[in-house]
């Protein structure tokens, strides 16, 4: 099963910035690897509506076993991807 988020914008220097942050005493959060089922459900929801309200985000997060912040961030990133494509 493909567990990629579908985004290819990870910078090559990502490891370096993580090292710098760790040297300052802060832990950088690991990148979420969405399952293909999660991405499919997120994409279907995005096709219906580009913005989610708090209750819709809460329901989707519970259904996909993700945090509301992960859902919110995914939608923000997906809207930016759409904007770049247009």
N, C-alpha and C positions, 0 to 999 in steps of 0.2 A: 504494500500500500504506500502510495506517495504521501509523505507527511510534510510537504513544503507549503509555505503560505501562499505561494504563487507569485511572490514578489522577488525580483532579481536585482533590487537596488542596494543590496548589502555592499558596503564599501570594502575595498581590499584592506584599508587601514583600520578596520574595526577592532582588531585585536589590540593594536597599539593604544587606542583610546581607552579600552577596557583596562589595560595595564596601568595607564596613568591614573585612572579613577581609583583602582585598587590600591595604588601606592599612596593615595590621599586618604585611605581608610574607608572608602565607600564601595559597596558591592554593586556592580552593574547587574541588572535583571537579565536573565537569560532570554534569548529570543524565543518566542512561542512558535512551536512547530505544529501548525494546524493539521488535523487529519483531512484526508480528501473529502470525507463526509461532512466535516465542519465547513470546509471551504465551499462545498456545493450548496449547503443550506444557507450560508452567508450570502453567496452570489444570488441565489433565488430570491432571498429577502431583499437584497439590494436592487434587483430588477423591478420589484414591486414598489419600493420606496427608498429614496436616497438618504433620508434622515429618519432616525428612530426616536420616539419619545422614551421617557424614563421607564414606563410600564412595559413597552414593547421590548426595550433593551433588557430589562430584568427577565422577562419570559424567555427570550432567545438565549440569554446567558445560562439560565437554568436548564433549558433543553439541550444545549450543546456542552454543558459542564465546563463553561468558561466564566471568567469574571466579567462584570459589567464594563470594567475599564478595558479589557481585551476586546470586547465587542465595539465599544466606542472608538477605540484606536483603529480597529480594522476598518470601520466605516469611514473614518477620517482619511485613512490611507487610500481606501478604494475610491473615494470621491476625488482625491488628488490624482490618482491614476487615470480616472475618467477625464479629468480636466486636461491632463497631458496628452491623452489620446485625441481629444477634440482640438 
